[in-house]
Amino acid sequence: MSTIETTGQIIIPQLIVGLGNPEPKYDKTRHNIGFEVVDAIARRLQISGSENRRFQGWFGQGIGLKGNKLSLLKPLTYMNRSGQAIRAVTDWYKLTPESVLIIYDDMDLPVGRLRLRLSGSAGGHNGMKSAIAHLGTQNFPRLRIGIGKSSQKPDTISHVLGKFSPQETELMSEVVQLAVEAVELSLKQGVEKAMSLYNNRNLATIAKGTGSRE
């Protein structure tokens, strides 16, 4: 059990990070879903940003839903060095790792699912490996967005750097909005509250007409 879970404190993110790769050729790929969610959060909360050399990424600031300062970051270091940008922001603003929420793609979750956790391993994700290495702990919140596994197991790289099918793209637009809702609740009532309401949602099941949103 993590330190966060045992203290019982309410975790309100102060820095929200979306992982991805910066070049246009990576736009809308599975590996860049973290970027897409942060873009959607920025639109919802009306936070504008720009490339910031100090923070090695796209960076924006605004007011969170509880009136506190909220920062958004998309590292432009490429995925494997994402932690450099994250650490640059946390050092500058003196943020604790527990106040950082990282959003990223996860092959272990099917398309249509998302999963919030207060801590955990990198699970083989290189961007998260970098984040954990630079933050010096794995005790920080994360929102995993399901992208499903490749039908051809050896083809993992092509899968994560590939684009969603038309059917998946339609579903993922709903997943992004659900992720924004989960983040908004995290900003209002804490990550654990959002975990309890959003971790069991399955939009793929809803799309097939075999489930409900409630």
C-alpha positions in Angstrom: 0.0 0.0 0.0 1.3 3.4 -0.9 2.3 6.3 1.4 -0.5 8.4 -0.1 -3.1 5.7 0.6 -2.0 5.2 4.2 -2.0 8.9 5.1 -5.7 9.3 4.1 -5.1 12.8 2.8 -7.2 14.2 0.0 -5.0 14.5 -3.1 -5.8 17.6 -5.3 -3.5 17.8 -8.3 -1.6 21.0 -8.9 0.3 19.8 -12.0 -1.4 17.8 -14.7 0.9 16.1 -17.2 0.0 14.4 -20.5 2.6 12.1 -22.0 3.3 12.0 -25.7 5.8 12.7 -28.6 6.1 16.2 -30.1 6.3 15.9 -33.8 3.2 16.2 -36.1 3.6 12.7 -37.3 2.7 11.5 -33.8 -0.5 13.5 -33.6 -3.6 11.3 -32.9 -1.5 8.2 -32.3 -2.2 5.9 -29.4 1.0 6.9 -27.6 -0.1 10.5 -27.7 -3.5 10.2 -26.0 -2.0 11.9 -22.9 -1.5 15.0 -25.0 -5.0 14.9 -26.3 -6.5 14.7 -22.8 -4.4 17.7 -21.6 -5.5 19.7 -24.6 -9.1 18.9 -23.8 -8.6 19.9 -20.1 -7.0 23.2 -21.3 -10.1 23.9 -23.4 -12.5 23.0 -20.7 -10.7 25.1 -18.0 -9.8 27.9 -20.5 -6.1 27.6 -19.8 -3.8 28.8 -22.6 -0.2 27.7 -22.9 2.9 27.8 -25.1 6.2 26.2 -25.5 8.4 26.9 -22.5 12.1 26.3 -22.8 12.7 26.2 -19.1 10.2 23.4 -18.7 11.1 21.6 -21.9 7.5 21.4 -23.0 4.2 23.1 -23.7 3.1 24.7 -20.4 0.1 26.6 -19.3 -1.3 27.9 -16.0 -4.7 28.8 -14.7 -7.0 28.5 -11.8 -8.1 25.1 -10.6 -11.7 24.3 -9.6 -11.0 25.0 -5.9 -9.4 28.4 -6.7 -5.8 27.1 -6.5 -3.1 27.6 -9.1 -3.2 24.7 -11.7 -0.4 23.9 -14.2 -0.7 21.9 -17.4 2.4 20.3 -19.1 3.0 18.4 -22.3 6.7 17.4 -22.3 8.4 18.0 -25.6 11.4 15.9 -24.8 10.1 12.8 -26.5 8.5 10.1 -24.4 11.6 8.4 -23.0 12.8 11.7 -21.4 9.4 13.0 -20.1 10.7 13.0 -16.5 13.2 15.8 -17.3 10.4 18.2 -18.1 8.2 17.1 -15.2 11.1 17.5 -12.7 11.9 21.0 -14.1 8.3 22.1 -13.3 8.2 20.5 -9.8 11.6 21.9 -8.9 10.6 25.4 -10.1 7.3 25.5 -8.3 8.4 23.4 -5.3 5.7 20.8 -5.9 5.6 17.4 -4.2 5.3 14.3 -6.4 1.9 13.6 -4.8 0.5 16.8 -6.4 1.4 15.6 -9.9 -1.2 13.8 -12.0 0.3 12.1 -15.1 -2.0 10.9 -18.0 -0.8 8.3 -20.4 -1.7 5.4 -22.7 -1.8 1.8 -21.4 -1.9 -1.3 -23.5 -3.1 -3.4 -20.5 -6.4 -1.6 -20.6 -8.8 -2.1 -23.5 -10.0 0.8 -25.6 -13.0 2.4 -23.7 -11.5 2.0 -20.2 -9.6 4.4 -18.0 -8.0 3.8 -14.6 -7.0 6.3 -11.9 -4.4 5.2 -9.3 -2.6 7.0 -6.5 0.7 5.1 -7.1 2.2 2.2 -8.9 5.0 0.9 -11.2 5.7 2.1 -14.7 4.2 -1.1 -16.1 6.7 -1.1 -19.0 5.8 2.4 -20.1 9.0 4.3 -20.9 7.5 7.7 -20.2 6.4 6.6 -16.8 9.8 5.0 -16.2 11.4 8.4 -16.8 8.9 10.2 -14.6 9.5 7.8 -11.7 13.2 8.1 -12.1 13.2 11.9 -12.1 10.6 12.3 -9.3 12.4 9.7 -7.2 9.2 7.9 -6.3 6.3 6.0 -7.8 3.9 7.6 -5.2 2.1 10.0 -7.4 -1.3 9.9 -9.1 -1.7 8.7 -12.6 -4.6 8.3 -15.1 -4.1 5.4 -17.5 -6.1 5.5 -20.8 -6.7 2.2 -22.4 -5.4 1.7 -26.0 -5.7 -2.1 -26.1 -3.0 -4.6 -27.1 -1.7 -5.3 -30.6 -3.2 -8.2 -32.3 0.3 -9.1 -33.3 2.3 -9.3 -30.1 5.8 -8.6 -31.5 4.4 -5.4 -33.2 4.1 -3.3 -30.0 6.0 -0.3 -31.3 3.9 0.0 -34.5 0.8 -0.4 -32.3 1.5 2.4 -29.9 2.8 4.7 -32.6 -0.1 3.8 -34.9 -3.5 5.6 -35.1 -6.8 4.4 -33.9 -9.2 2.8 -36.3 -12.2 4.9 -37.3 -14.4 3.0 -34.9 -11.9 3.4 -32.1 -11.5 7.1 -32.9 -15.2 7.7 -32.3 -15.0 5.8 -29.0 -11.8 7.6 -27.9 -13.4 11.0 -28.3 -15.8 9.9 -25.6 -13.0 8.4 -23.5 -11.2 11.8 -23.7 -14.3 13.6 -22.4 -14.7 11.0 -19.7 -11.1 11.5 -18.7 -11.6 15.3 -18.5 -14.6 14.7 -16.2 -12.5 12.4 -14.0 -9.8 15.0 -13.8 -12.3 17.7 -13.0 -13.7 15.7 -10.1 -10.1 15.1 -8.9 -9.6 18.8 -8.8 -12.8 19.3 -6.9 -13.0 16.4 -4.4 -9.6 14.6 -4.8 -8.2 11.7 -6.8 -9.7 9.0 -4.6 -13.2 10.3 -5.1 -12.7 10.2 -8.9 -11.3 6.7 -8.6 -14.4 5.4 -7.0 -16.7 6.9 -9.7 -14.7 6.4 -12.9 -12.5 3.3 -12.6 -15.3 0.9 -13.4 -16.7 2.7 -16.4 -16.4 0.9 -19.7 -17.4 3.0 -22.7 -16.8 0.1 -25.1 -19.6 -1.8 -23.4 -21.9 1.2 -23.5 -21.2 1.7 -27.2 -22.4 -1.9 -27.8 -25.6 -1.2 -25.9 -24.9 -3.7 -23.1 -24.3 -1.2 -20.3 -25.2 2.2 -19.0 -23.3 5.3 -18.0 -24.6 5.2 -14.5 
